[in-house]
Amino acid sequence: NNCVIDQMMQDRTLLGKLFRKCGQKELDFLTNSGLWFGFMLGIIQLVVALFWENPWALSIGGTIVGLATNWLALKWIFEPVNPTKFGPFLLQGQFLRRQTEVAREFSAFFANNVLTSEKLWGSILNDPSTKPSFDLLFAGRLRKFACVLAGGVGVLPGGGLLNGVASRAIAKLPNHLHVLHPYVDKTLGLQETLRTQMERMTSAKFERVLHPIFEEDELTLILAGGFLGFLAGLVQQGIETGYFWEWSSRRVEWIRKTLGLGGSGEKEEKSPQQI
């Protein structure tokens, strides 16, 4: 756990890269679904506007459409968690239907970027929670090996000597580990192990792989959709009532006067000197 957490804390981009690799399709869906959901909900808004002649109907409707669009998109990605029969259809969240694909991408990313032999050995030799245990284990193995060798000649080395040798060996160990990394990566087979375990997860557990990242900003996404929908409705309202064009013409007139271009429809009189 410390190996993974430390890397994520030291390089914050790792989590972002993992999220994009495993959840890019869901992110694209969240972005692009606004077109389809917005179109369908906009038809309902159009029908309401035909029967409710109120200039604020467009702004209110835009807000509701914006809120509902992002909310529906998020629900579509993660719900229902378990496969659910609905007539002839089998419904399940878009992310959950990709469990096999995501498991493959997730395991490959971790095996090649996070849980490599180099990173694991670095954590074992430097993490305060693992280094003391490793030092004791290494010293114990070295002591047994030395006793076996020394027993053959009838000379047993002292404990202080063995401890000193173990300390020097541990200090030099990082300089010689690079030859082991390919073997360790191949032997551990972390990518295959992670992939298999993720494929065996229940839908409820697998849903928690990605959903917590969205949950932190779900409310923000929904409110942002509502705000943008309100602005779009407000612009529509301004065009419908003519206020937008009136405001635009006043702005143009003010700019012309500020730049000394004169008012619209007025001819600038010439001075005697100019004549």
C-alpha positions as CSV (number, residue, x, y, z in Angstrom):
1,N,0.0,0.0,0.0
2,N,2.8,2.4,0.9
3,C,4.5,1.8,-2.4
4,V,1.4,2.9,-4.3
5,I,0.4,5.8,-2.1
6,D,3.9,7.2,-2.0
7,Q,4.1,7.2,-5.8
8,M,0.7,8.8,-6.1
9,M,1.7,11.5,-3.7
10,Q,5.1,12.2,-5.3
11,D,3.7,12.3,-8.8
12,R,0.2,13.5,-8.9
13,T,0.0,13.1,-12.6
14,L,0.0,9.3,-12.2
15,L,-3.6,9.3,-11.0
16,G,-4.6,11.5,-13.8
17,K,-3.0,9.3,-16.4
18,L,-4.6,6.2,-14.9
19,F,-8.0,7.9,-14.9
20,R,-7.6,8.9,-18.6
21,K,-6.5,5.5,-19.6
22,C,-9.3,3.6,-17.8
23,G,-12.1,6.2,-18.0
24,Q,-11.5,8.1,-21.2
25,K,-14.5,6.6,-22.9
26,E,-16.8,7.6,-20.0
27,L,-15.3,11.1,-20.0
28,D,-15.9,11.4,-23.7
29,F,-19.5,10.1,-23.2
30,L,-20.1,12.7,-20.5
31,T,-18.9,15.4,-22.9
32,N,-20.7,14.3,-26.0
33,S,-23.9,13.1,-24.4
34,G,-25.0,16.7,-23.9
35,L,-25.8,16.9,-27.6
36,W,-28.3,14.0,-27.6
37,F,-29.8,14.4,-24.1
38,G,-30.0,18.2,-24.7
39,F,-31.8,17.6,-28.0
40,M,-34.3,15.3,-26.5
41,L,-35.0,17.5,-23.5
42,G,-35.0,20.5,-25.8
43,I,-38.0,19.1,-27.7
44,I,-39.9,18.8,-24.4
45,Q,-38.9,22.4,-23.6
46,L,-40.2,23.5,-27.0
47,V,-43.6,21.9,-26.4
48,V,-43.8,23.6,-23.0
49,A,-42.9,27.0,-24.6
50,L,-45.7,26.6,-27.1
51,F,-48.3,26.4,-24.3
52,W,-46.7,28.6,-21.7
53,E,-46.1,32.0,-23.1
54,N,-43.7,33.4,-20.6
55,P,-40.3,35.0,-21.5
56,W,-38.7,33.3,-18.6
57,A,-39.8,29.9,-19.8
58,L,-36.6,29.6,-21.9
59,S,-34.2,30.5,-19.1
60,I,-36.0,28.2,-16.6
61,G,-36.2,25.4,-19.2
62,G,-32.5,25.8,-20.1
63,T,-31.6,25.5,-16.4
64,I,-33.6,22.3,-16.1
65,V,-32.2,20.8,-19.3
66,G,-28.7,21.6,-18.2
67,L,-29.1,20.0,-14.8
68,A,-30.9,16.9,-16.2
69,T,-28.4,16.4,-19.0
70,N,-25.4,15.9,-16.8
71,W,-27.3,14.0,-14.2
72,L,-28.6,11.6,-16.8
73,A,-25.1,11.1,-18.3
74,L,-23.6,10.3,-14.9
75,K,-26.5,7.8,-14.2
76,W,-26.0,6.2,-17.6
77,I,-22.3,5.6,-16.9
78,F,-22.6,3.9,-13.5
79,E,-26.2,2.7,-13.1
80,P,-27.6,0.1,-12.9
81,V,-24.7,-1.5,-11.1
82,N,-25.9,-5.1,-11.7
83,P,-27.4,-6.2,-15.0
84,T,-31.1,-5.5,-15.0
85,K,-33.7,-6.8,-17.3
86,F,-36.0,-4.2,-18.8
87,G,-38.3,-5.9,-21.3
88,P,-36.1,-7.4,-24.0
89,F,-33.2,-5.2,-22.9
90,L,-30.4,-5.9,-20.4
91,L,-29.4,-2.7,-18.8
92,Q,-26.1,-2.0,-17.0
93,G,-23.9,1.1,-16.5
94,Q,-21.6,1.8,-19.4
95,F,-18.4,1.6,-17.3
96,L,-19.5,-1.7,-15.7
97,R,-20.1,-3.3,-19.1
98,R,-16.4,-2.6,-19.9
99,Q,-15.1,-4.6,-16.9
100,T,-12.9,-6.9,-18.9
101,E,-11.5,-4.1,-21.0
102,V,-10.9,-1.8,-18.0
103,A,-9.3,-4.7,-16.0
104,R,-6.8,-5.2,-18.9
105,E,-5.9,-1.5,-19.1
106,F,-5.7,-1.0,-15.3
107,S,-3.5,-4.0,-14.7
108,A,-1.2,-3.0,-17.6
109,F,-0.8,0.5,-16.2
110,F,0.0,-0.6,-12.7
111,A,2.4,-3.3,-13.8
112,N,4.3,-1.0,-16.1
113,N,4.2,2.2,-14.1
114,V,3.6,1.6,-10.4
115,L,4.3,-1.9,-9.2
116,T,7.5,-2.5,-11.2
117,S,10.4,-4.4,-9.7
118,E,12.4,-1.2,-9.4
119,K,9.6,0.6,-7.6
120,L,8.9,-2.3,-5.3
121,W,12.6,-2.7,-4.3
122,G,12.9,1.0,-3.8
123,S,10.0,0.9,-1.4
124,I,11.3,-2.1,0.5
125,L,14.8,-0.6,1.0
126,N,13.7,2.9,1.9
127,D,10.2,2.8,3.4
128,P,10.4,3.1,7.2
129,S,7.7,0.6,7.6
130,T,9.5,-2.1,5.6
131,K,13.2,-1.4,5.8
132,P,13.7,-2.6,9.5
133,S,11.9,-5.9,8.7
134,F,14.0,-6.4,5.5
135,D,17.2,-5.6,7.3
136,L,16.5,-8.3,10.0
137,L,15.5,-10.8,7.4
138,F,18.6,-10.2,5.3
139,A,20.9,-10.3,8.4
140,G,19.3,-13.6,9.5
141,R,19.7,-15.2,6.1
142,L,23.3,-14.1,5.9
143,R,24.0,-15.4,9.4
144,K,22.7,-18.8,8.5
145,F,24.6,-18.9,5.2
146,A,27.8,-17.8,7.0
147,C,27.4,-20.5,9.7
148,V,26.9,-23.2,7.1
149,L,30.1,-22.1,5.4
150,A,32.1,-21.7,8.6
151,G,30.9,-25.0,10.0
152,G,32.8,-26.8,7.3
153,V,36.1,-25.4,8.5
154,G,35.2,-25.3,12.2
155,V,35.4,-21.5,12.6
156,L,32.2,-19.6,13.6
157,P,32.3,-15.8,13.0
158,G,31.2,-13.5,15.8
159,G,27.8,-11.8,15.8
160,G,29.3,-8.3,15.5
161,L,31.3,-9.2,12.4
162,L,28.2,-10.7,10.7
163,N,26.1,-7.6,11.6
164,G,28.7,-5.4,10.1
165,V,28.9,-7.5,6.9
166,A,25.1,-7.4,6.6
167,S,24.9,-3.6,7.0
168,R,27.6,-3.1,4.3
169,A,25.8,-5.6,2.0
170,I,22.5,-3.9,2.4
171,A,24.1,-0.5,1.7
172,K,25.5,-1.8,-1.6
173,L,22.5,-3.8,-2.6
174,P,20.7,-1.1,-4.6
175,N,23.8,-0.8,-6.9
176,H,23.4,-4.5,-8.0
177,L,19.6,-4.9,-8.1
178,H,19.2,-3.7,-11.7
179,V,20.1,-7.1,-13.0
180,L,17.2,-8.7,-11.1
181,H,14.4,-6.3,-12.4
182,P,13.5,-8.2,-15.6
183,Y,13.5,-11.5,-13.8
184,V,11.4,-10.2,-10.9
185,D,8.9,-8.5,-13.2
186,K,8.5,-11.7,-15.2
187,T,8.3,-14.0,-12.2
188,L,5.8,-11.9,-10.2
189,G,3.4,-11.7,-13.1
190,L,1.6,-8.8,-11.5
191,Q,-0.2,-7.7,-14.7
192,E,-1.8,-11.1,-15.1
193,T,-2.7,-11.4,-11.4
194,L,-4.2,-7.9,-11.3
195,R,-6.2,-8.5,-14.5
196,T,-7.6,-11.8,-13.2
197,Q,-8.6,-10.4,-9.8
198,M,-10.3,-7.4,-11.3
199,E,-12.3,-9.5,-13.8
200,R,-13.5,-11.6,-10.8
201,M,-14.7,-8.6,-8.9
202,T,-18.5,-8.2,-8.3
203,S,-20.1,-5.4,-10.2
204,A,-20.6,-3.5,-6.9
205,K,-16.8,-3.6,-6.1
206,F,-15.8,-2.9,-9.6
207,E,-18.0,0.2,-9.7
208,R,-15.9,1.7,-6.9
209,V,-12.7,1.6,-9.1
210,L,-13.7,4.7,-11.0
211,H,-16.9,6.1,-9.6
212,P,-15.3,7.8,-6.5
213,I,-13.3,10.0,-8.9
214,F,-16.5,11.3,-10.4
215,E,-18.3,11.5,-7.1
216,E,-16.0,14.2,-5.8
217,D,-17.2,16.5,-8.6
218,E,-20.6,15.2,-9.5
219,L,-22.5,18.0,-7.9
220,T,-20.1,20.6,-9.5
221,L,-20.7,19.0,-12.9
222,I,-24.5,19.0,-12.5
223,L,-24.6,22.6,-11.3
224,A,-22.2,23.7,-14.1
225,G,-24.6,22.1,-16.6
226,G,-27.5,24.0,-15.0
227,F,-25.7,27.3,-15.1
228,L,-24.7,26.9,-18.7
229,G,-28.2,25.9,-19.6
230,F,-29.5,29.0,-17.8
231,L,-27.1,31.2,-19.8
232,A,-28.2,29.6,-23.1
233,G,-31.9,30.1,-22.2
234,L,-31.2,33.7,-21.2
235,V,-29.7,34.4,-24.7
236,Q,-32.6,32.7,-26.3
237,Q,-34.9,34.8,-24.2
238,G,-33.1,38.0,-25.2
239,I,-33.4,37.1,-28.9
240,E,-37.1,36.1,-28.6
241,T,-38.1,39.3,-26.8
242,G,-35.9,41.6,-29.0
243,Y,-33.9,42.8,-26.0
244,F,-30.7,41.2,-27.3
245,W,-30.9,43.1,-30.6
246,E,-31.8,46.4,-28.7
247,W,-28.9,45.9,-26.3
248,S,-26.5,45.1,-29.2
249,S,-27.5,48.2,-31.2
250,R,-27.0,50.4,-28.1
251,R,-23.5,48.9,-27.6
252,V,-22.6,49.5,-31.3
253,E,-23.9,53.1,-31.0
254,W,-21.8,53.7,-27.9
255,I,-18.7,52.2,-29.5
256,R,-19.2,54.5,-32.6
257,K,-19.5,57.6,-30.4
258,T,-16.5,56.6,-28.3
259,L,-14.3,56.2,-31.4
260,G,-15.6,59.4,-32.8
261,L,-17.4,57.9,-35.7
262,G,-20.5,59.9,-35.1
263,G,-24.1,58.6,-34.6
264,S,-25.8,56.4,-37.1
265,G,-27.6,58.1,-39.9
266,E,-26.0,61.5,-39.1
267,K,-23.7,63.3,-41.5
268,E,-20.7,65.0,-40.1
269,E,-20.7,68.8,-40.9
270,K,-17.6,70.2,-42.6
271,S,-15.9,73.3,-41.2
272,P,-15.1,76.3,-43.4
273,Q,-11.4,75.4,-43.3
274,Q,-12.2,71.9,-44.7
275,I,-14.4,73.5,-47.5
